[in-house]
Amino acid sequence: MIDKIKHTGDAASRVAEGIRGVDCAATVPGGDAGIPGSASMAKLAAVKQAWQSREQSFVSLLETHSASIDKAVQLYRSNEQA
């Protein structure tokens, strides 16, 4: 059972690493995209910023979850050996 718990933490780490490698915000075009002063560019910039923030938040939450699982596994194993 402890190994299954550990696998969930490992999976969270892998997902965090995958999200970190995707960088959805990088797909949003920057600059004026040939339409200087366009209102849509400000909206695209806002989307890009939101994606960057959300991606960072997801990665942070997954890494925190993984660390918590690892700590729990260590505690379970130390209690199991006692």
TORDREN-464277 format. One record per atom (N, C-alpha, C): residue in three letters; y, z, x; atom name; chain. Coordinates in pm, whole numbers, plus 50000, padded with zeros to 5 digits. Example, Ala and Ser with C-alpha at 12.3 -4.5 7.8 and 13.67 -1.06 7.14 Angstrom:
2
code|c2|c3|c1|site|unit
ALA|49431|50780|51319|N|A
ALA|49550|50780|51230|CA|A
ALA|49670|50780|51320|C|A
SER|49775|50708|51285|N|A
SER|49894|50714|51367|CA|A
SER|50003|50787|51290|C|A
END
This chain:
82
code|c2|c3|c1|site|unit
MET|49881|50000|50082|N|A
MET|50000|50000|50000|CA|A
MET|50126|50000|50087|C|A
ILE|50123|50076|50195|N|A
ILE|50239|50083|50283|CA|A
ILE|50268|49946|50343|C|A
ASP|50164|49872|50376|N|A
ASP|50184|49738|50432|CA|A
ASP|50250|49645|50331|C|A
LYS|50214|49659|50204|N|A
LYS|50277|49577|50100|CA|A
LYS|50425|49609|50088|C|A
ILE|50458|49737|50098|N|A
ILE|50599|49778|50094|CA|A
ILE|50672|49718|50214|C|A
LYS|50609|49725|50330|N|A
LYS|50670|49669|50451|CA|A
LYS|50693|49520|50436|C|A
HIS|50600|49451|50373|N|A
HIS|50614|49306|50355|CA|A
HIS|50737|49273|50269|C|A
THR|50770|49360|50173|N|A
THR|50889|49333|50091|CA|A
THR|51016|49343|50177|C|A
GLY|51020|49438|50267|N|A
GLY|51134|49449|50358|CA|A
GLY|51142|49330|50451|C|A
ASP|51027|49285|50501|N|A
ASP|51024|49167|50587|CA|A
ASP|51072|49043|50511|C|A
ALA|51031|49034|50385|N|A
ALA|51073|48920|50303|CA|A
ALA|51224|48921|50283|C|A
ALA|51282|49038|50260|N|A
ALA|51427|49048|50244|CA|A
ALA|51499|49003|50371|C|A
SER|51444|49038|50485|N|A
SER|51503|48994|50613|CA|A
SER|51498|48842|50626|C|A
ARG|51386|48784|50587|N|A
ARG|51372|48638|50597|CA|A
ARG|51469|48567|50502|C|A
VAL|51484|48621|50383|N|A
VAL|51578|48562|50287|CA|A
VAL|51721|48572|50340|C|A
ALA|51756|48688|50395|N|A
ALA|51890|48705|50453|CA|A
ALA|51913|48603|50564|C|A
GLU|51814|48583|50647|N|A
GLU|51825|48486|50756|CA|A
GLU|51840|48344|50700|C|A
GLY|51768|48315|50594|N|A
GLY|51779|48184|50531|CA|A
GLY|51916|48160|50471|C|A
ILE|51969|48259|50403|N|A
ILE|52103|48247|50345|CA|A
ILE|52206|48229|50455|C|A
ARG|52190|48305|50562|N|A
ARG|52284|48294|50674|CA|A
ARG|52284|48152|50730|C|A
GLY|52170|48086|50729|N|A
GLY|52160|47952|50785|CA|A
GLY|52207|47842|50692|C|A
VAL|52224|47870|50564|N|A
VAL|52259|47767|50467|CA|A
VAL|52408|47732|50474|C|A
ASP|52496|47828|50467|N|A
ASP|52641|47810|50472|CA|A
ASP|52691|47711|50367|C|A
CYS|52673|47748|50241|N|A
CYS|52716|47663|50130|CA|A
CYS|52865|47630|50138|C|A
ALA|52945|47725|50182|N|A
ALA|53090|47705|50188|CA|A
ALA|53127|47589|50280|C|A
ALA|53045|47562|50379|N|A
ALA|53075|47454|50472|CA|A
ALA|53067|47317|50406|C|A
THR|53000|47307|50292|N|A
THR|52989|47178|50223|CA|A
THR|53114|47145|50144|C|A
VAL|53200|47243|50120|N|A
VAL|53324|47219|50046|CA|A
VAL|53423|47154|50142|C|A
PRO|53478|47039|50103|N|A
PRO|53571|46971|50193|CA|A
PRO|53698|47052|50216|C|A
GLY|53753|47039|50333|N|A
GLY|53877|47106|50366|CA|A
GLY|53991|47006|50372|C|A
GLY|54110|47053|50398|N|A
GLY|54225|46964|50409|CA|A
GLY|54265|46909|50274|C|A
ASP|54337|46798|50276|N|A
ASP|54385|46743|50150|CA|A
ASP|54292|46637|50091|C|A
ALA|54186|46604|50162|N|A
ALA|54085|46508|50115|CA|A
ALA|54149|46378|50068|C|A
GLY|54260|46339|50134|N|A
GLY|54326|46214|50098|CA|A
GLY|54418|46223|49979|C|A
ILE|54434|46344|49925|N|A
ILE|54522|46362|49809|CA|A
ILE|54619|46477|49841|C|A
PRO|54720|46453|49924|N|A
PRO|54812|46559|49964|CA|A
PRO|54877|46628|49842|C|A
GLY|54879|46761|49847|N|A
GLY|54943|46838|49741|CA|A
GLY|54863|46852|49614|C|A
SER|54743|46803|49613|N|A
SER|54660|46807|49493|CA|A
SER|54625|46951|49456|C|A
ALA|54635|46982|49327|N|A
ALA|54599|47116|49279|CA|A
ALA|54450|47142|49296|C|A
SER|54372|47037|49295|N|A
SER|54228|47055|49308|CA|A
SER|54192|47109|49447|C|A
MET|54272|47077|49548|N|A
MET|54242|47127|49683|CA|A
MET|54255|47278|49690|C|A
ALA|54354|47334|49622|N|A
ALA|54369|47480|49618|CA|A
ALA|54248|47542|49549|C|A
LYS|54200|47477|49446|N|A
LYS|54082|47529|49375|CA|A
LYS|53958|47519|49462|C|A
LEU|53944|47409|49535|N|A
LEU|53830|47396|49626|CA|A
LEU|53837|47502|49736|C|A
ALA|53957|47529|49786|N|A
ALA|53973|47633|49888|CA|A
ALA|53931|47769|49832|C|A
ALA|53965|47796|49705|N|A
ALA|53926|47922|49642|CA|A
ALA|53774|47930|49627|C|A
VAL|53712|47818|49591|N|A
VAL|53565|47814|49578|CA|A
VAL|53501|47841|49714|C|A
LYS|53554|47776|49817|N|A
LYS|53500|47793|49951|CA|A
LYS|53509|47939|49994|C|A
GLN|53624|48001|49971|N|A
GLN|53642|48142|50008|CA|A
GLN|53548|48232|49928|C|A
ALA|53531|48204|49800|N|A
ALA|53441|48284|49717|CA|A
ALA|53297|48273|49767|C|A
TRP|53255|48152|49800|N|A
TRP|53118|48132|49850|CA|A
TRP|53097|48206|49981|C|A
GLN|53195|48198|50070|N|A
GLN|53183|48269|50198|CA|A
GLN|53165|48418|50174|C|A
SER|53246|48472|50085|N|A
SER|53239|48616|50055|CA|A
SER|53105|48652|49991|C|A
ARG|53061|48572|49897|N|A
ARG|52935|48602|49829|CA|A
ARG|52816|48590|49923|C|A
GLU|52816|48486|50006|N|A
GLU|52706|48470|50101|CA|A
GLU|52699|48590|50194|C|A
GLN|52813|48633|50245|N|A
GLN|52817|48749|50334|CA|A
GLN|52770|48874|50261|C|A
SER|52810|48887|50135|N|A
SER|52769|49002|50055|CA|A
SER|52618|49003|50032|C|A
PHE|52561|48887|49997|N|A
PHE|52416|48878|49975|CA|A
PHE|52340|48913|50103|C|A
VAL|52385|48858|50215|N|A
VAL|52318|48885|50342|CA|A
VAL|52325|49034|50373|C|A
SER|52440|49094|50355|N|A
SER|52457|49236|50383|CA|A
SER|52367|49322|50294|C|A
LEU|52364|49290|50165|N|A
LEU|52278|49366|50073|CA|A
LEU|52130|49352|50107|C|A
LEU|52088|49231|50141|N|A
LEU|51948|49211|50177|CA|A
LEU|51912|49282|50307|C|A
GLU|52003|49280|50404|N|A
GLU|51977|49350|50530|CA|A
GLU|51971|49501|50508|C|A
THR|52060|49553|50423|N|A
THR|52058|49696|50390|CA|A
THR|51927|49733|50320|C|A
HIS|51884|49649|50227|N|A
HIS|51757|49673|50157|CA|A
HIS|51641|49673|50255|C|A
SER|51640|49576|50343|N|A
SER|51533|49567|50443|CA|A
SER|51530|49691|50531|C|A
ALA|51646|49736|50575|N|A
ALA|51652|49856|50659|CA|A
ALA|51603|49979|50583|C|A
SER|51638|49988|50455|N|A
SER|51592|50100|50373|CA|A
SER|51440|50098|50356|C|A
ILE|51386|49980|50335|N|A
ILE|51240|49966|50322|CA|A
ILE|51172|50007|50452|C|A
ASP|51226|49959|50566|N|A
ASP|51168|49995|50696|CA|A
ASP|51169|50146|50717|C|A
LYS|51279|50209|50678|N|A
LYS|51288|50355|50692|CA|A
LYS|51185|50425|50602|C|A
ALA|51171|50375|50480|N|A
ALA|51073|50433|50388|CA|A
ALA|50931|50418|50443|C|A
VAL|50901|50302|50498|N|A
VAL|50769|50278|50555|CA|A
VAL|50742|50376|50669|C|A
GLN|50840|50397|50754|N|A
GLN|50825|50492|50864|CA|A
GLN|50798|50633|50811|C|A
LEU|50871|50672|50708|N|A
LEU|50851|50806|50649|CA|A
LEU|50712|50818|50586|C|A
TYR|50672|50714|50511|N|A
TYR|50538|50716|50450|CA|A
TYR|50429|50727|50557|C|A
ARG|50444|50649|50662|N|A
ARG|50342|50650|50768|CA|A
ARG|50339|50785|50839|C|A
SER|50454|50845|50863|N|A
SER|50455|50976|50931|CA|A
SER|50394|51083|50841|C|A
ASN|50416|51074|50712|N|A
ASN|50357|51171|50619|CA|A
ASN|50207|51146|50602|C|A
GLU|50168|51021|50610|N|A
GLU|50027|50986|50597|CA|A
GLU|49946|51040|50715|C|A
GLN|50007|51041|50833|N|A
GLN|49940|51088|50953|CA|A
GLN|49937|51240|50961|C|A
ALA|50025|51306|50889|N|A
ALA|50034|51453|50897|CA|A
ALA|49918|51521|50826|C|A
END
